[in-house]
Amino acid sequence: MINKKLAVLSVVCGVLAMMFIALALHGMSCRNAMSSGDLLVPPGPEALGDSPKDLQRTVRLGLERLEKEDFDQSRCGGKGSGLERCVSDYILVAVNKEAEQTLVYVYQGSRSEPPDYTVALEPGWQRTRVGINVPFAITHPPGQTVVALLTAIKVDGQVREMVYAPYSSSLDTPEMRTAGLRYLESLYDQAASELDTNGVKSMYIDGPATETGDKTHVVSLILTEQVFSDTRFVDGDDKARLDMVNRTLILFAANGPNAYPISRSRVGAVGIAQIMPTTYANLASAYPSALLPQDSDEGRVVHGNAVKAMILHADNQWWALQSNKTYISWLKDHPEDKSFVFAAGYNASMSTVRDAIYSCKANWLDESCKKLPSETRRYITKYRWIRSLLTEASFRHDVEKNAGH
């Protein structure tokens, strides 16, 4: 239970930290206050009539409630022994419009309890694997919203309990979308402020290390990294894409600093920034005044550290372009084009992107340019769409209309 309690405590402390950050932003330096205004909150559905009014507080209370719970391992329906048998079993916190809580027990092979509660997956979802972000829905009684769950997960060979606020369409409200986006903005503001306070300078251009990786770029990158499925996004219409972005924002709003705690790619990139361990170690070494933790797991999983690493990574990518001062000047004068180049470099490497640009010129993003990996081309499609959604009012309006909101 130690791991579970620490997870919940982290959530509670994270909420307090978010409140502190919001207050601190009022007194931040002019550089941060003026670097960019608030990003545009994506459109989406309005709050359902049976949703509690203060969803963030309701979610937090649900997570706190699960701190007191444990699985009855004798009832768990999985394989193995001990807590391992509880992988794919769940204890849920469901709430009604008045935010009154009900614990719902979902053990494999058994009817959910209380017996008058029917638990299913939201329409359109298939649970192909176990995890902490299963979109449960209470189909009976009506008017119930799942705000938190407890499950057992296996990470690096160890089984432990974890509490989490999973996505559900009932949580997709203007309040929660706004909270998720403002959380990411506050992460950036805090990280950039600390780097500036420590006097971290760019290694390749005149000015601070924070100059290249601005708020819009970094927030857009985080959402691009965490939005579910490259191919489904690229092949999807505006509604499908918007649903994926809003799903990600809801998870940040609901879980704060504990969002995406076990996000790991097949090649070992982890955390909200999906940074490789070698990349992180190189950044920590190249920018000692940034005071990044030497432990790469802590540095990549803790949100604030990860965002600092993203900002420094943007500055570090200038290395591949040092031989072409004319192109560097052009990029500085064309910030949107620069953002696409640096986003591509984040996914592939700046040397790969440089070679594609030098070889294919203005057509470097076209399918005809074989120098650029197809994965990176899809990545830029995601990044460009998300960045436009967050910054262009006319684009946002068109998406809202196309998505039927």
N, C-alpha and C positions, 0 to 999 in steps of 0.2 A: 504493500500500500504506500510505501514511501514515495515511489515514483509518481503515483497518481496524485497524492497530496501535494507534492512539489509542483506538478503540472497545474493543478487548480490554483495553488498559491501564486504561481507565476502569472496566471490569467488575472487574478484579482489585483496583484501588484502592477501588472501591465496596464490595467484600466486606470489606476491611480497615476501611473506614469504618463498615460495619454492625457489626463486632465492637467497634469503639471506642464506638459509640453504645450498644450493649448494656451495656458496662461502665460508661459514663458515667451511664446511667439509674439506677444504684444510688445515685449521689451527687446526684441532682437535687433541686430544691427540693420542699418538702412539697406545694406547690400542684399540681405535676405528678404526684407520687406518689399523691396522694389524689383527683385529679380524677375518675378512673375506673379500675376494675381492668381486667385483660386482657379484651378482647372474646372472645366465644365463637368457637372455631374451627369452621367449618362441617363437617358430617359428610361422608362420602364413602367411597370404596373403601379397603380396606387395601392395603398394598404387595404387588405381585405377587411370587411366589416367586422369579422370576428377575431381580428388580431389585437393583442394588447397594445396600449398606446405607446409605452416606453419599451420598445423591443430590446434595446441594448441592455437596459437594467434587468429586464426579464430573463434574458440569456445569461447574464452574469449570475443571477440568483439560482438559475438552473444548474450552472456549473458548480456553484458552491454546494448545492444540495447533494450532488453526486460524490462530493468528497467524503460524505458520511456512509456511502454505500460500498458493499462488496458483493461479488458473485457468490452464490451458493454453489460451490464447485461440484457438489454431488448432483446438481441438476443440469450442469453444462453438457451440451450434446456433441462436443467435438471429439477428436481423437487425442491420444496421448494421456498424460497424467497431470494432476494438479491444475494450475492455471492455464496450461496449454489447452485443456479441454474446453476452455471458455472462449477461444478464438472463434469469432463469428457468432457469439452470443452478445446480447445487448440489454442494458438497462436504460430506458429513456425517461426524460422529463417532458411531459406534455402539459400545456397550459391552455386555459380557456381565455375568453376575452377579458376577464377580470384578473388575469395572470395567476389564477389559482393552479397550483401544481398537482400533478398526479404522476407517480412512478409507474412505469409500464415495463414489465419484465418480458423479454423476448428470448427464450431459450430454444435452441434447435430441437425439433421433434416434439415440442410441447405447445399447447395453446397459450397465447399471450395472456398475461394477467395485468389488471383485473379482467375477468372473463368477458365483460361487456365492451372491452376495448379491442378493436380490430386494427392490426398494423399491416401496412403494405408498403410497397415502393411507390414513389410518385409515378404517374403515367409517363411513359416514354423512357423510363430507366430500367435497366436490367443489371442486377448485381452479379457481375461476372467475377468479382473477387471481393474478399473481405477488406475491411478498412475502417477508417475513422470518419469518413465523409459519405456515409450512406444516406441517400435522400428518403428518409422514412416519412410516411404520412399516416395519420390516424383517420381511417375511413369511417369509423364509428366509435364513440358518439361524434356527431358533427361539431364543428367549431373548435377543434383542438389543433394546436401547433406544437411540433417537436422542437424544443429549443436546446437540448443538450443530450448527450449520450455517454455511456460508459461502456467500453469494450476492452478486450484483451488483444494485444498485437504482438507480433514477433518481429523484433528489429535486431539485426546483427546476432542472430541466434538466441537472443534473450526474450522471454515473454514477460510483458508487464501490462498493467492496467493503464488506460489512458482515458481522460475525459475530453470531450470536444463538442463544439457546436456545429452540427452538420448543416449543409445547405438544405433549404426547402423553399418552395415557391412562396410560402406564407411569410418568409423573412425578406422577400424581395420587395422592399418598400422604399420610397424616397428617403426616409430617415436613415435606413441602413445603407443604401447606396452612397449617400452623402458621407456617412460616418466612415465607411470603408475608404473612400477616396481621400477624405481629410486625414485619416490615419496615415496613409502613404505619404501625403504631402508633409505631415508633421515629422515623419521619419527623415525625409530629405532635409527639411529645414534644420532639424537638430544636428544631423550628421554634417551638413555643410558648415553650420555655425561652429561646430567643434573643430573641424579641419581648418577653418579660417582663424579661429582663436589660437590654434597651435602653430599658425604660421606656415602651413604646408604649401609649398610653392610648386608650380608646374615644373616638370623636368625638361620640357621641350619648347614652351612658349613663354613669353613674358606674362606674369600675372600669377594669381593663386591657382592651385590644383583644381579648384572647384569650377573654374571658368568653362571648361568644355562640357562636363556632365551636369547640365542644368536640370532643374526640377522636372520639366516636361519630359525630357529625354529619359531620366531615371525612372520616373513613375510609369511611363509608357513601356519601358523595358521590363519592369517587374510584372506588369499585367501581361505582356507578351510571353514572358517565361511561364507564367502560371495558368494562362488560359488553356483550357482542356482541348487537346488534339489539333495539331497543325493542319492535317488534311481536312478534317471536318470543318475547321474554321475557313480555310481557303475555299472549299467547295460550297460553303453555306451561304444563305442569303443574309440580308441585314438583320432579320429577326434572330436567326440562329447565332450569328456573331454577337449580337447584343446580349442574348441570353448567356453566352459564355463569359463575356466581360462582367456582367452583373453578378453572375454566380461567384466569380472571383472576388469582387468587391464585398459581397455579403459575407464571405468567409473571413475577410480581413476585419470587417466591422464586428462580427460575432466573436472572433477569437483573438483579435488584437495581436500582441506579441507571440502568441502561441499558434498563429495561423501557419499552416504548412510545416509542421514540426518534423515530418518524416519524408518530405519531398526529396526524392533522389532519382537522378537519371540513370540509365543503364551504364553510363561510363563513369559515374561517381560524382557528378555535380550535385550539390545539395543546397537546400535553403531557398528562400524567396528569390535570390539572385542567381541560383544555379551556377555557382562558381566552382571550378575544379580546385582540388587541394594544391596543386603545383602553382596554378595562377595566383591563388590567395597568398601562398608563401612568397612568391616573387614580389607581389605588391607590398606585403609587410616589410620585406627587405629593402625595396626601392624607396619607400616613403617612411623612414623610421619616425619622423616627427608626427606622423598620423596616429601613432600609438595603437596600431591594430593588435589585438591579442595574438600571441604566438601560436596558441592552440587553434589549428585550422578549423576544427569542428565548431568551437565556440565562435570563431570569427565569421563562419559562413552561416551558422544557424541563427544566432542572435540577430534580430532584424537591424538594429542600429549599426552594428559592425558590418553587416552585409551591404548596407546602403553606402557606407563609407568606402568599402572596397569597390563598389560599382562606380562611384564618382572618381576614384583614383584610377580605375581601369580605363575610363574614358580619356583621362589625361595621358595615360601611358601609351595609348594607341597611336599617338602622334609619332612615335619612333619610326614606324614603317614609312612615313611620308617625308622624312627629314631631307631626303635628297632632292625634293621638288618644292622649293620655296614658293614658286608661283602657284602651285595647286593648293598649298597651305593657305596662302592669302585668299585665293578664290573661295575656299571652304569657309573661311572666317566671314567673308562677305555674303555667303549664302547659307544661313543657319539651317534651313530646312533640308537642303541637300546634304549638309554636313551630318545632320542627325541620321539620315538613311545610311550614309557611309559608315558611321560609327556604330549604328545598330547592327549592320551586317558584320562589322568587325567583332562585335560582341558574340555573335553566333558562330562565326567561322574563325578567322584571325585577320588582323589588319593586313598582313602580308598577302593573304589570299585575295582579299578585297582589292588591295592595291594592284595586284597583277591583273585582276579582272577589269579594273578601270583602265589601266594602261593599255590593255590588249583590245578591249571592246569599246572604249571611249564612252559616249553617251548611252550606249546600248548595254552597259554592263549588267543591268538587271533583267534584260530580255532572256528568254529561253535559248536564243541563238548563241548566247555567250556561255561557252562550255567551261570557262575558267571559274565560274561561280557555282558552288554546289546547289543542287535543287532544294535541299533543306533550307539553305540560307535565303533562297528566293521566296520560299513560303514564309519564312520568318519575317522578311521585310513586308510581305503582304499583310501579315498580322500587325506588325508594328505601325505601318503607315495608316491602316484603318483605325487602330486604337488611338494613335496620336491625333488624327483628325477629329475623332469623336470627342476628345478631351479639350481641343483647342479651337475648333471652327464651329461657330454657332450655326451656320447654314448647313454644314455637313450633319451636325447633330440633329437639326430639324428634319432633314431628309431621312435620316435613319429612323427617327421617331415615327414619321409618317409611314415609311415602308414596313416597320415592325408592327404597325397597327395600334400604337399607344396614343 
